[in-house]
Amino acid sequence: MANNGYTQEQWIKKAREVHGDKYDYSEVDYRGAHSSVTIICPIHGAFTKRATDHISGRKGCQTCANGGTAEERFWKKVDKNGPKQEHMEDQCWEWTAYTMSCGYGRFGVTHDNVELAHAYSYELAFGPIERDENGYRKMHVCHICDNRKCCNPNHLFLGTDSENMEDAARKGRVNSKINAKQASAIRNLHKTGEYTLGELSEMFGIQAQTIRQILRRDTWKHVE
C-alpha cells in the first residue's frame, strides 16, 4: 500500500475514472502521490506527470492541451481546397489564419518562433533550409502559383536572392532594384514591429543585410 492509501492498481483505476480510456498506463511505476509517473498518449507518445496532479484531472498530455504538435496545428490552418491556377496542375493550399498586409501567412511554431507559413510548409515537406549566422534562411521560398497564401509544397521552390528579385520583378511585385519609395516602405513596415528582417527580405527580394543597412541608414540616408 502506497503512503497515500493507493496501490498501483488502485491509482491506475482512479486515473481511468478521471481520464477514461484516453491514456495507456502500462509504463506506470507508482511510488506515491508526489512521485512522477510515465503515461502514454496514443497520439503523442509518453509523457511524465506527478501522480497526484494527473488523477486530479489537471494534468494530461500537454501536447494535446496545446492543440497538437506544431505540425498538427499548422495543417489545421490550411485549406487544401483552395483555388486552382490555370498554369498549375493541382489546387493551392491556402493559409486561413493570420496574414500580413503583404499577403504572406505567419505561423507561431513556438511562443518565440514565428515563421512565414509557406516557408514552414516547404521545410516540413523537404527538410530544413540552411541558415546564416543570424538565423535567416540563405535561400528564399518562392511561389510558382504566385499565390502568397499558398502552402502547397508542390507550388514552392527555392531561389537565391537574385532569382527571388527576378521572380518578383517578372510578376510585377517589386522593381529589380530598390528605390526610394521601397526604402521608405521598408523602414515604415519595420517600425510596426510586425515584420522580421527575414520577412522584409522575402517581401522585397533583397538580402537581410541590405535591409539592415537601410534601417541603420547606411544607405538611402536622405529618405524619410
N, C-alpha and C positions, 0 to 999 in steps of 0.2 A: 504494500500500500504506500503510495507517494505521500509526501508531507502535507498535501492539501486535501487528502481524502480520496483522490482519484488513483486508480491503477491505470496503466497504459490503455487497456481495453476500454475502461470507463471514459477516459479522456477522449479517445477516438469516437466513442459513441456520442459524447456530448458535442464534439466538433461537427459530427454529421447531423445532429439535431439542429445546429445553428446554420451550417452551410449546405445542408443537403448532400447530394452526390457530386458536388462541384469539384472536389479535390480528391486526390489519391493520397492516403496516409500510410502507404506500405513502407516508407522510409523513416517514419516517426520513431524516435527513441526518447520516450517521455521520462524525464527525471525530476519533475516538479513544476509548479506553476510558473516560476520565473526562468525556467530553462528554455533554451532555443530548440525548436523542432523543425525538421525538414518536411515540407509539404510539397506536393507535386500538382501544379496546374496542368491540366491536359492540353492546354493551348500553348502556354509559355514556359513550361518546364518547372524545375524545382526552385523553391524559394524558402527562406528561413524566417520564422517569426517567433516571438516569445509566446509560450504556450498559453498563458492566461489572456493575452491580447487576442489571440486567434479565436478562442471559444467565447470571448465577449462579443464577437461579431464585428469588431473594429478593424481587424487586420486580416486581409486576404491577399490575393495576388495583386501587387502594386501595378504591374503592367496592365492588367485588366482594368483596374481602377482608373488608370490614366487614359483609357480608351484604346489600348493595344500598343504594340511596338510602333516605333516611328514609321516603319514601312506600312503597317496596317492603317495607321492614322492617315498617312499620305494618300493611299488609294481610296479611302472613304471620301476624299475631297476632289476626286477626279471623275468626270463624266465621260465614259468611254463611248457614248453615243452622240458625240459631237458632230459638227458639220463635216462634209466631205468636199475637199477642194477638187476642182476639175483636174488638176495635174497630179493628184495623189491617188494611190491605189486603194487606200483604206481611210477610215474616218479619223478626224482629230479627236484626241482625248483631252477635253478642256478642264482646266483648273476652275473649281467652283467656289473656292474660299477667297481669302484676301488677295486683291490685285492692286498693284501700284498704278499710279496715274499713267505711267509709261506703257502699261498693258501686261507686264510680266507678273506672274503669281509669286507669292512668298510663302514659305512653309517653315514653321518652327520645329526643327529637328529636336532640339532640346531648349531649355529655358534661355540659354545664352548663345544658341547657334541657329540663325535664321538663314535659309538658303533660297535661291531662285528655284521655283518649283520645277521648271523644265530641266534645269541643270541637275537637280537632285534625282529626277526620273532617269536621266541619262546614266548617272553613276549607279543607280540601282540595277539598270539593265546591263551595263558594260564594264562596270568597275570604276574605281576612283581615278580622277584626273589629277595628274601631277600638279603640285602647288609650289609656289616660290617661298622664299624665306619669310614672307609676311602673311602666308596662308592663302594667297589668291591663286586661283587656277591659272595655269600657264597657257591653257587653250580655252577659247570661247565655245559655248554650246549654242549652235545656230539652228534656225528652223528652215527646213525645206519648204514647209507649207506656208510660211510667213504668218502663222497664227501664234501670237505671243503667249496665248493661254494654253497652247497645246503641249501636252506632256507625253505624247505617244513617242516611245523611243525610236520607232521606225521613221519618224519625221524629223529627227535631230541628227546633227553631225558636228564634229569638232572642226574648228577653224582657228588659224593663227590670228594675231591682231590685224595684219594686213588683209587676210581673207575675210575677216569679220567686217572690216571697214568697206571692202569692195562689195560684199553682200548687202550691207546696209545702204550703201550709195546706189547700188543697182536697183534696190527696191524702193528708193526714194525716201528713206527714213532720215539719213543724215548726209551732209556733204562729205566728200572724200578727205577733206581737211577741216580741222576745227576752225571755226570763225569766231568773231567777237560775240555774236549772239549766242552761240553754243557755249562759249567760255562763261558767259554771264549765267546761262541756264544751269551749268554745272555747279556754280557757286550757290545759286538760289536753291537748287534741289538739295544740295548738301546741308544747307542751313536748316532745312526742315527736320533733319535728323531721321528721315525716312529711308534714306539710301546709303548703303555702304560704298566704299571705294570700288569694290568688285562689281557692284550693280551698276554704278555710273560708268565704269569701264565697259561693261556689257552693252549698256544703252547707247553709248557714243562711239563704240568701236575703236577705242584707244587704250593704251596700256594704263594700268593703275598708277604707275609712276608719273605719267603725263597728267593724270587727274590731280595727283598730289602737287605737282608744280603749279597748276592753275589755281588750286586752293590756297597755296602759300604765296601766290602772286610772284613766283619766279618767272612766270610767263603771263602774257596778257595783263600787265600791271595797270594799263590805262583803262581797262574795262571795269565798270562798276557792277 
